[in-house]
Amino acid sequence: MFSTPSPKTPHLPAVEGECGDFPVGIGGVVTFQKSRLADTVREMELDDLGARNRLFLWLTPVPYRGQRNESRIYSLYLQQNRSAERHDTPEEVAAATTRNARRMPGFDAARQTTNDHSSPTESDMKSSILIIYTGGTIGMKNDAETGALVPFDFSAIYDEFPSLKRLNVDIDVLTMDPVIDSSNVTPANWAALAELIRDNYARYDGFVVLHGTDTMSYTASAMSFMLENLAKPVVFTGSQIPIGVLRTDGRENLITAIEIAGAHIGGRPEVPEVSLYFQNRLFRANRTTKRSAEALSAFRSYNYPPLAEVGVNIAYNLPAILHPTEISPQLRIATRLADGIEVVKLFPGLGENILRAMLSAPGLRAVVLETFGAGNAPTNEWFIRVLKEAIGRGIIILNITQCGGGKVSMELYETGLRLQEIGVLCGHDMTTEAAVTKLMYVLGLDLPDDRTRALLRRPLRGEFTA
């Protein structure tokens, strides 16, 4: 609820002031050199923890120095103590806390933060996290004798990363057998992962899935559909550089993913959906795509804002986070995924015979059609005819754009209207990964055609913006 000053917020000049007999230094943080909580609360009349002269104070007594986000924890602590002295009701405490947040520098009602807006009592509650290692670059380290890359033993994670003990979480690790290169992942692997999460759902507060980057967006998107009533964090992450290499990005990705998976507010998970964390940003999983084979910021969510951005603090974008419609102690999963899905990317020069052959493949049930721009395609009569014949055979064609950003608007141009008229479905701003896995999930439900098409026309897990 408290927000850190944005980079654009000027740093206040250091001045000296008096608060009773307590010297106060005003800068980015205010420190009471003589810390006496009761007197400080009483003498400053901390109804809203803000200065009257527009110098917004962050209050950090000396005993709280050095703790992460120390000022936020202590500000709320001061407010609670002040409220207790006045015998405020819980509702009055909540209202005062909201006033405090709105007076802090950098506060934006649309983007409330962070991971430390709980009381000291709540922050002392340990979260239990299950790390599931499926394979991938993040799980490799150098052998001390040969120097070759060998699998990392995540069961010794506390020995390798002793700083994890400071996260106030209990961690268990499961390694899938066998571990796989992500290029070899199949829907059967997705079903096994979903079952693993289901079987451990009641025992843990959150899950971190370590996965190779090449198909991470596919697996994470699939999980968003397969975990049907998810109400806990499932955070995917990995690395571009093996975790055993000195410059690895895996260390920060892993530690922050664990912290996010264990973050709670009011006893509820901060991000109760399937997400993907990489290089200081947390994304909705089914909005991601891998954008680079080399950059450390390997993933991008072109059409949906990050769920959190990580710097000195973790700034959660609360309005962007998807919350469950039901909360059940048991996780319901779907493991029957349809095959017969095809991706057809249009390009100038695609001929009738080739397209007809692609749409006549035995067992074909659905096509993700990657069109130009806002959903446009050739208006040649043969092109429309081939698509119409395929739709007549019961094949579903879902129109998404080839562009990284933007959406399909089939009503904008004549070419899009022609597709709409023959029964091509609009994929809006879905990624290829989300479109493929949603088709697998929905067709796997074996519903009547009208219900199947109805599910494809609406967002199920926030995978597109209607």
C-alpha positions, 0 to 999 in steps of 0.5 A: 500500500505504501509506494516508493518515490518514483525516479522522477521524485526529487530528493529532498535536501537535508535540513535539520528540524526539531520534533520535541527533543528529537533531531530529525534529518529530512532526506530520502529517509527520516532517521530519529537519532534518539528512538522513543516510539511512544514519545515520537508518536505523541509529539508528532501527532502521527494521524497520517504520518505526513509533515504539515509543510509538504515535506513528506517524511519516511520515518525510520528509527535507528533500530529499524535501519538496514531492514529491507523497506524498513520505512514502510514496515515502521510507518505502518507500525507507528500508525498502528501504535498511534491508533491503539493509543486512541482506541481506533476501530480497525476500519479507522486504522485502514482509512488512516493507512490509506491516507498515509499511502496517498501522501507518500511520494510516487503514489499512484492509485492505479499502481499500488505497491509493494511486497511490504505493506503487511504488518510486522506480525503478518510479515513474520508468517512463513510461506511454504514454497515448492520449487519444481525443476523441469530442466533448462539452462538455469539448472546447470553448473560447472563441475569442480573437477572437469569444468563441464556443465552438469545438472545442479542439485537443487536439494542443496539450494540453501547451501548454494544460496544461503541468502534465501534463509532471509526470505522468511520462506520454507522451501522444498524442491522436486525435480521432474524425472526425467528433466528435459530440454525445453525444446522437447516438451510435450503436452504429456509433460504439461499434464505431469506438471499440472498433476504435480502441482495438484498433488501438492496444492494443499501443502504449499502456499506457492510454486516456482517452476524452473523451465528452459526458456525456449518453450517457457511461454508455451508451458506457462500459457498451458498451465494458466488454462489447465489449472482451472481454479488456481488461487495460489501463485505459480511463478515460472522462471529460468535463465539465459546463463547457467546458474553455476556461471559467475555472471548468471541471471539465474540467481536473481531470477530464482530468488525474486521468483521465490519471494513473489511466490511467497508474498501475501497481503491480508493472508492472501497471495499477492499474485494468485495466477500463473506468471512468468518472472524474468529480468526484473519483470513479472508478467501474466504467463499467457501474455508472454513470448520469448523475444530474444535468444541472447538478451537477459530480458528474454521475455516480453508482454507486448499487449499487457502491462507487467504484474510487477516491476522489481528494483529496490522494491517489488512494485506490484501492479495490483489492478492488473493482477487476476484474482480467482472467482472461487477459492477451494482447498483442492485444485481442479486440473484439465489434463486432456489436451487436444492434438490436431492444432496447426499454426499457419503464418501468411506470407506473400507468395503462399500458393493455393496448393500449399495452403490447401495441403496444410488445411487438409492434414489428417486429424486437423481440428484447429488452425492458428492463422497468423495474419498481417497487421490488424488481422488482414489477409489476401482477398483472392477468391481462391484464398477465401474459398480454401478457408471456407471449405476448411471451416465447412469441414468443422475446422476452427480457424483463429485469427491472430496478428503476426505483429508482436504488439497490437491486436486483430480488428477484423472489422477495420478493413475489407480483408478482415471482414471477408474472413469474419463473414466466412466464420474465422474467429477473432483472436484479438491480442493473443500471443501464438503461445496462448492461442495454441494452448487455449485451443488445445485446452478448449477442444480437449473439453469435448464440448458441442461446437457452439459452446467450444466457439463461445469459449474461444470468443471470450477470455478465460484466464486474461489471455486477451483484452476483449 
